[in-house]
Amino acid sequence: MSDRVVAYDRAVQAGPCHYPVLVRIGRQAGEGLAEAVRGLGGARFLVVAASGAPARQLGAAVAALALVGKVLVVRGERVALRLPVPTPDTVVVAVGGGRTVRSVLGWARRGQVVAVPTTLAAMSEAYVLPGSDGPRAPALLWCRPDLLDGPQHAGLYPLLRDVLAICPYHLDSVAGRLRADGRYEPAVLASFVALCQEAQAGVLTFDPLGQGPAAVLRYGQGTAQGLLLAALLGERLGLLGAEGVAAHLRLLARAGLATELGPGPGAEVARELVLLRALGRPRVAGGSVLTPVPAEEVRALRGFAAAPVPAPEVGRVDYPVPSARAARPTVAA
């Protein structure tokens, strides 16, 4: 890890909520967290750490906060959520995955929450929750991709979703940086996080709760397999063309993720899905980007396995598309 601190900072504007997303790499990056939290005015910090939060990431956050004020660490959000709601002079710091960040954000109510996500997926998501007095968001999102360990296959879903459903003009650039072994330089991971935050800010600005255009963030239902299912359903229903399906398979193959549908949840969980007409163009009907999908269509695809897609050659864009397809029903425009 280099001593030089490199910043890939972004900001999220979601309705009335605005918060900075500080994406930093480098040994001395913790000083940036200390500087940022000084501006929040809190004299004490209550750190709520997921029980499985990596020791290195938790330690780095606590060390930075200790430069500013007193720090109390509580392990496990379930334990913390039984505590009294903190006073206004206490800044709550959520250290963990996306579930931990959302749980703490809801529990702290009007208090200031600093989110310190510890997984690539959690770093790559925007956080806006409904509240009794309007949308609620963190005061700050602090991301250290250089503290992630091991292959990052599991954390790539937000990146693939955002490229396919929101900003396909990044497709070639992202495809060229994906690695089948899941191992990335910190600067590459930081660029992925920054791209996701920027893409999501673009759809959340005027739809902070994701009830309109920002519902596109449901594309793929939270998994890479869900992205493949949505692409194949889109093609089966006469919406998404072969080129769009090929783009999904290309990214999945480059990322070392499955390009065949495996066992999945029952069709009952997929009654309404975001489907694409083209990359970056969700199907919209009746003012909604959610499309009712007959259960039998999901069942039909669950029994269909796409032909394996070989790892593409660098610089090529002509990737094979599985040719075996079931008969395509149509959906009303």
C-alpha positions, 0 to 999 in steps of 0.5 A, a space after each residue: 500500500 502506498 503512502 500517497 493518498 489518492 481520492 476518488 471522491 463523489 457526492 450524492 444528491 437525493 432529493 433534499 439529502 446531500 452527502 459526500 462520498 469519500 473514496 480514498 486509498 493510501 496508508 495515510 488516508 485515515 487522516 481524511 476521515 478525521 478531518 471530515 468528521 471534525 466538520 460534523 461537530 460531534 464530541 463523541 463517536 459511537 461506533 456500531 460494528 457488524 459482528 463480522 466487520 474486518 478487524 483491519 477496517 474497524 481498527 483504521 476507522 477507530 484510530 482516525 476517530 480517536 484523533 478527534 474525540 472519544 470513541 465507544 465501540 459496540 460490536 453487533 448492530 443487534 446489541 446497539 439497536 437495543 441502546 437508547 437513541 444517541 444524543 445530538 452531540 454523538 456521531 454514530 459510525 456504522 462499520 459493516 455491510 449494507 445491512 448494517 449501514 441501513 439498520 444504524 441509519 434507521 435507528 439513529 433517527 435524526 442523529 448524524 451517521 457516518 457510514 463506513 462500509 466494509 465490502 465492495 458491494 456496500 461501498 458501491 451503493 447509495 443510502 437513502 431511507 424513507 423517514 417520517 419527515 422525509 428521506 434520510 441519508 448518512 452525513 458521510 460515506 467513507 470508503 477504503 477499497 485498499 483495505 478489502 482482502 481477497 477476490 471481489 467477485 461477490 461485490 461486483 453486482 452494483 457495478 454490473 447493474 449500473 453499467 448495464 441499466 444506467 450508464 452503458 457508455 462505460 461498458 467497454 472501459 469496465 469490461 477491460 478492467 474486470 478480472 476473472 480471478 476477482 483480484 484488483 489493484 486498489 485504484 481499480 476498485 476505487 474507480 468502480 466505487 466512484 462510477 457506481 456512486 456517480 451513476 446512482 446519484 444521477 437517478 436518485 436526484 429527483 427520485 430519492 426513494 426509488 419509486 420512479 426512475 430510480 427503481 431501475 436500481 432494482 435491476 437484477 434483484 441484487 445478484 449477478 444471477 438476477 442480471 442474467 435472468 433479467 436479460 434472458 427474460 427481456 429477450 424472451 419477452 421480445 424486449 431486449 435484443 441479442 446485442 444487449 444479452 451479449 453485453 450481459 454475458 460479456 461482463 459476467 464472463 470477464 468478471 469470472 461470474 456464472 454465465 448460466 442460470 443456476 438454481 434460484 428462488 421460486 417464480 413467486 418472487 419475480 412477479 414484477 421485474 425491471 426489464 430493459 429494452 436496450 442497455 440503459 433503457 428500462 421498459 416503462 409502462 404506466 409510469 413504472 419501470 416494473 414489468 409484471 412477469 408471468 410466473 411460467 416465463 420465469 419457470 421456463 428460463 429456470 430450466 434453460 442454461 445458456 451456452 458457456 461464454 469463453 473469456 473474451 480477447 482483450 480489445 474484441 467486442 464481438 462476443 458469442 451469443 447463445 443461439 438456443 432460445 425458447 419461443 418468444 412471447 411478447 408483452 404489451 408496450 
